[in-house]
Amino acid sequence: MTWLRPRKQGCYVDCTIGMGGTAEQILKVSAPDGMLIGIDRDPQAIAQARTRLQPYKSRIQLFCENFQHVKSVMNIANGKRADGILFDLGVSSAQLNQPERGLSFQQDGPLDMRMNPTHGQTAEDLVNALPETQLARIIHELGEERYSRRIARAIVRVRRQSPLRTTLDLSRVIRESVPRSYRSGRLHPATRTFQAFRMVVNDELGSLKTGLDEALDVLAPGGRLCVISFHSLEDRAVKQMFRRLAHEAPDQWTILTKKPVSPSLQERRANSRSRSAKLRVLERKPVCGDEQRGHA
């Protein structure tokens, strides 16, 4: 809230509304008349957020949509520019804790991984159809997995006998394909591979780049764009875009976080899933005469 700086009469966009926790705080801080537009590609998340935010129903509009279409969502919602936009990337705890979503290697479920379970190819489709070289490239580039070739080779060998159908099927193949010493490391050996398949199934990097471009177009003077990432590739994309804008148009853009903001030790202890989070903030400079309004 400190960086997003919600205020009354403002318009804010939560591009990954999830269960509505952050959105609720934005609405509280921007009372009595701040407006919020919530976006999420997950229909379950939209339904949960709608229930949670019922007390604020006159001040919210929710859209089940990919945040790469934030510009068209804004046009449908009110045609105005946003005073603050938030992207909280990655997968939510609620999604991880649902075995039927296929996002966790620690619970048995279908090998799905789609953020919107009604659209697109599943991880099962990709794992059982892509050639070995393409599997290895995905695991290496998106998962930054050092044993990507060994894992891809094992997947292809096993699927020749029987298709991989569940999360535990894939997790077992990964575990058995890597060195014994790697299995007892800090991270579960399937962590990076599952992350890679989730990212490709949902085109997360492509959606992020398009979404950031569109968010810049609808950000009002004095408005702030806040991005929380949990993956080095995502953080790198955000950092490079912010730096490019600040360099090419320093009269229009200011980077407010010279270094990414990380969770405190206390927060990491209370919520271990926050440990890799990085927050970066970009501000569109106020136009002449708006400085006082922008910092109210």
C-alpha positions, 0 to 999 in steps of 0.5 A: 500500500505504501508504494501503490499509494491508494487515495480517495477518488482514485482508480486502481487495477489489480491485474491478479486479484486472486482471492481479493486480499490485496484488493480489499486493502486498496479499497479500504485505503481509498475509501470512501470512493476509490474504484477498483478494477480486478482482473484474473484469468482464473474463474474460481479466483474471480468468484472468490474475490467477488464474495470477499469484496461484496461489501465494496460491490459499488466500487469494484468491477471484476473481469475474468480475463488475461491481464495482457488485455488490461487496456481493453478491460479498462476501456470496457470498465470506465474508459479512464486511466488508472492511478495505480496498477498492480501485478502480483505474478506467479501462482497463488497459494490457493491454486497450489493447494488444489490438487485438481489444478495439477500445479503441485508436485507434492499432491497427486492430481491431473497434469493440468497446470492451466490458470484458466482450466477451460482454455488451452493445452494442458501440461499433460498435452505438452509432456506427452507430445513435445520432442525431447529437444524442445522439452529440454529447452523449456525446462532449461530456459524457463526452469533454469534447471541444470539437469534439463537434458536428463529430465527430458530424456527420462520423460521421453523414455517413460512415455514410450511405455505409458503416457504421463497422466498425473503430477506424481507420475511426472514428479517420480520421473524427474526424481529418478532421473537426477543424481542422488545428491540432487534429490536431497537439496534445499529444493525438491528436484521437481520444483524447477521443471514444474515451474517451467511447464506451468510457465509455458502452459500459461505463456506467462512471460509473453502475457507479462510483456504484453500486459506491462506494455498495455498497463503503461498506456492506461497509467495516469500521470502521477500513477504507479505501476507495481510488479511483484515477481517470484522468478528471475526471468520475470524480474529481469523482464520488469527491470529491463523495461523499467530501465529502458523507459527511464533512460529513453524518456526520463521526463516521463518515467521515474523508477522508485525502487533502485533495487527491488524491495524484498520481504523482511525476515519476519515476513519470510518466517511467517510466509515461506512462499514470500521468500523469493518475492521482488517488488519493483515500482515505476511512476509516470511523472505528474504533468505540470500542476498535478504534483500536489494532487499526485502526492495527496 
